[in-house]
Amino acid sequence: MIQNFLARILFMPFSILYGLGVEIRNFLYKKKLLKGVAFDIPIISVGNLAVGGAGKTPHIEYLIQLLKPYLDIATVSRGYKRKTKGYLEVQPGHNAEQVGDEPLQYKRKYRDILVSVAENRTFAIPKLMMANNKLQAVLLDDAFQHLAIVPGLNILLTEHDYLFTRDFLLPVGRLREWKSGYKRADIIIVSKCPPVITKEDKEKITAEIAPLSFQKVFYSFYKYSSPYYLFNGKQRIQLNEDMDALLICAIAKTDYLTDYLEGKVGFLKSLEYEDHRYFSDFDMNNLLRHYNAMEGDKKVILTTEKDAMRLELHRKFLIENKLPIFVLPIQVAFHFDEGQQFDANIKQFLLDFKV
């Protein structure tokens, strides 16, 4: 505890300097000395104030499922940790190293929408519009700090257990910018809520966030479905208390996931790595060693959909060693029966959009 306190004191000047730089940049955009680009097509941005772990990917997928039956839509991501450069239109045959794990996940699950990656998303949107002249809306993934684009609708995520109101700037905390940045949001989603929360909890958190008059606050949580085999989505299993599970994942936070799994299986062991890690040959041999060491008759390896995109790079090893890796899919749901209200807000934005 003392070491943690001393580290915060030591790094505080760096946080202040970092925050000053961010504030200068934001001020230049606010005074239009630097100008963000607005497009004549609805742009919905999903992001957060803190680094990683707020659930942007499943919320983007929620929007895809909501909109794709009615509109031609596309997604734009930077393709974090991909090993390519420039603009790329994601194809199902790509791998995670080429386009990043999250964009590949979008494309594999929703093959009829355009998915692209680009460091410069201002450049990517015109490319998408040229690729599909019927394009009607674009979803920007992790773009809350990307002020070079002016979105029509700005959605900010903040985790229930790690609210931005209780955080501080990097490197002392996890914030990418000052807390006041939340004022740019049109919609705030408190994500990764427990399966049950009370109205009193909701009112307390909403008061802490202190939304502006035009901002709407929603509370979301995850619903998990039956795991499917990594190399055959039709092969599914049901988790039960007679089962021993080995979890391998490289995501920002695992608390929410492990809490769920501990209530579903008899024994759970986790192999956890840093977010977006490309698993090495050593990691795969370590996985095999831990799996073989498990003594139960009913044992399985579990992973997330995002991790599955990177584990697939070791397809030959996993198949040769008959490792039963099953992927745990998730969907976003809203507390207090407010899913329809959230949907209506998105649809109203699109109906009201004017060029």
VENDAWO-V600525 format. One record per residue. N is the residue number from 1. RES is the residue in one small letter. D_FIRST is the distance of its C-alpha to the first C-alpha in Angstrom with 2 decimals. Layout:
BEGIN
N_RES_D_FIRST, N_RES_D_FIRST
END
This chain:
BEGIN
1_m_0.00, 2_i_3.81, 3_q_5.45, 4_n_5.12, 5_f_6.28, 6_l_8.69, 7_a_9.91, 8_r_10.78, 9_i_12.62, 10_l_14.29, 11_f_15.56, 12_m_16.56, 13_p_20.09, 14_f_20.70, 15_s_19.93, 16_i_22.33, 17_l_24.95, 18_y_24.72, 19_g_25.11, 20_l_28.03, 21_g_29.77, 22_v_29.46, 23_e_30.70, 24_i_33.68, 25_r_34.64, 26_n_34.45, 27_f_36.47, 28_l_39.13, 29_y_39.55, 30_k_39.61, 31_k_42.37, 32_k_44.12, 33_l_44.09, 34_l_42.67, 35_k_44.32, 36_g_43.09, 37_v_45.77, 38_a_47.02, 39_f_49.09, 40_d_52.01, 41_i_50.31, 42_p_47.52, 43_i_44.07, 44_i_41.13, 45_s_37.69, 46_v_34.64, 47_g_31.23, 48_n_27.79, 49_l_25.60, 50_a_22.63, 51_v_22.86, 52_g_24.03, 53_g_23.92, 54_a_25.61, 55_g_28.80, 56_k_31.26, 57_t_33.42, 58_p_34.33, 59_h_34.96, 60_i_37.27, 61_e_39.00, 62_y_39.43, 63_l_41.20, 64_i_43.30, 65_q_44.47, 66_l_45.21, 67_l_47.22, 68_k_48.90, 69_p_51.64, 70_y_52.89, 71_l_51.97, 72_d_51.93, 73_i_48.27, 74_a_46.19, 75_t_42.55, 76_v_41.14, 77_s_37.89, 78_r_36.81, 79_g_36.59, 80_y_33.06, 81_k_32.99, 82_r_36.72, 83_k_38.68, 84_t_41.53, 85_k_42.11, 86_g_43.98, 87_y_45.35, 88_l_45.91, 89_e_47.30, 90_v_45.52, 91_q_47.84, 92_p_47.24, 93_g_48.13, 94_h_45.36, 95_n_42.25, 96_a_38.58, 97_e_38.77, 98_q_41.63, 99_v_40.36, 100_g_36.74, 101_d_35.66, 102_e_35.59, 103_p_39.01, 104_l_40.53, 105_q_39.27, 106_y_40.97, 107_k_44.19, 108_r_44.42, 109_k_43.99, 110_y_46.10, 111_r_48.75, 112_d_50.97, 113_i_48.64, 114_l_48.07, 115_v_44.67, 116_s_43.95, 117_v_41.31, 118_a_41.31, 119_e_39.01, 120_n_41.29, 121_r_41.57, 122_t_44.00, 123_f_46.33, 124_a_45.67, 125_i_46.92, 126_p_50.44, 127_k_50.61, 128_l_49.88, 129_m_52.50, 130_m_55.01, 131_a_54.20, 132_n_54.87, 133_n_57.05, 134_k_56.58, 135_l_52.81, 136_q_51.82, 137_a_48.02, 138_v_45.06, 139_l_41.47, 140_l_38.92, 141_d_35.83, 142_d_32.54, 143_a_34.40, 144_f_32.73, 145_q_32.06, 146_h_35.46, 147_l_37.33, 148_a_40.32, 149_i_41.52, 150_v_42.19, 151_p_41.71, 152_g_43.83, 153_l_41.02, 154_n_37.30, 155_i_35.02, 156_l_31.28, 157_l_28.88, 158_t_25.45, 159_e_23.55, 160_h_23.41, 161_d_19.75, 162_y_18.74, 163_l_21.08, 164_f_21.62, 165_t_21.47, 166_r_17.70, 167_d_17.12, 168_f_17.43, 169_l_19.50, 170_l_19.03, 171_p_17.28, 172_v_14.33, 173_g_15.29, 174_r_18.17, 175_l_21.05, 176_r_24.19, 177_e_25.52, 178_w_24.99, 179_k_24.77, 180_s_28.34, 181_g_29.61, 182_y_29.85, 183_k_33.04, 184_r_34.92, 185_a_34.63, 186_d_37.63, 187_i_35.94, 188_i_32.27, 189_i_31.30, 190_v_28.21, 191_s_28.00, 192_k_26.73, 193_c_27.11, 194_p_27.26, 195_p_30.87, 196_v_31.34, 197_i_30.11, 198_t_31.82, 199_k_33.58, 200_e_31.30, 201_d_28.25, 202_k_30.35, 203_e_31.34, 204_k_27.85, 205_i_26.54, 206_t_29.77, 207_a_29.45, 208_e_25.93, 209_i_27.35, 210_a_30.36, 211_p_32.90, 212_l_35.85, 213_s_39.29, 214_f_40.28, 215_q_37.12, 216_k_37.06, 217_v_33.93, 218_f_34.07, 219_y_31.84, 220_s_32.10, 221_f_31.11, 222_y_32.15, 223_k_35.07, 224_y_35.26, 225_s_38.65, 226_s_39.97, 227_p_38.79, 228_y_41.52, 229_y_42.27, 230_l_41.10, 231_f_44.67, 232_n_46.59, 233_g_45.42, 234_k_48.09, 235_q_46.70, 236_r_44.19, 237_i_42.52, 238_q_41.21, 239_l_37.84, 240_n_38.09, 241_e_36.45, 242_d_38.63, 243_m_37.09, 244_d_34.37, 245_a_32.65, 246_l_30.93, 247_l_29.16, 248_i_29.07, 249_c_27.63, 250_a_26.33, 251_i_25.25, 252_a_22.36, 253_k_20.91, 254_t_22.24, 255_d_20.82, 256_y_24.00, 257_l_26.26, 258_t_24.81, 259_d_24.77, 260_y_28.43, 261_l_29.39, 262_e_27.88, 263_g_30.30, 264_k_33.19, 265_v_33.24, 266_g_33.13, 267_f_30.66, 268_l_28.39, 269_k_26.85, 270_s_25.23, 271_l_25.58, 272_e_23.41, 273_y_23.73, 274_e_22.94, 275_d_24.91, 276_h_28.66, 277_r_28.63, 278_y_32.14, 279_f_32.18, 280_s_33.59, 281_d_36.14, 282_f_33.46, 283_d_31.49, 284_m_34.75, 285_n_35.48, 286_n_32.01, 287_l_32.74, 288_l_36.08, 289_r_34.66, 290_h_32.16, 291_y_34.91, 292_n_37.40, 293_a_35.00, 294_m_34.83, 295_e_37.38, 296_g_38.34, 297_d_41.77, 298_k_40.48, 299_k_37.79, 300_v_37.02, 301_i_34.82, 302_l_33.43, 303_t_32.30, 304_t_32.17, 305_e_35.10, 306_k_33.36, 307_d_32.43, 308_a_36.01, 309_m_37.35, 310_r_35.61, 311_l_36.23, 312_e_39.88, 313_l_40.05, 314_h_40.04, 315_r_42.83, 316_k_45.04, 317_f_42.43, 318_l_41.29, 319_i_44.91, 320_e_46.10, 321_n_43.42, 322_k_44.02, 323_l_40.40, 324_p_40.47, 325_i_38.06, 326_f_38.12, 327_v_36.79, 328_l_35.20, 329_p_36.60, 330_i_35.07, 331_q_36.61, 332_v_35.35, 333_a_36.49, 334_f_36.08, 335_h_35.27, 336_f_37.73, 337_d_40.68, 338_e_39.96, 339_g_40.65, 340_q_44.22, 341_q_43.18, 342_f_40.87, 343_d_43.75, 344_a_46.12, 345_n_43.98, 346_i_44.05, 347_k_47.78, 348_q_48.53, 349_f_46.84, 350_l_49.09, 351_l_52.16, 352_d_51.56, 353_f_50.88, 354_k_53.46, 355_v_54.11
END
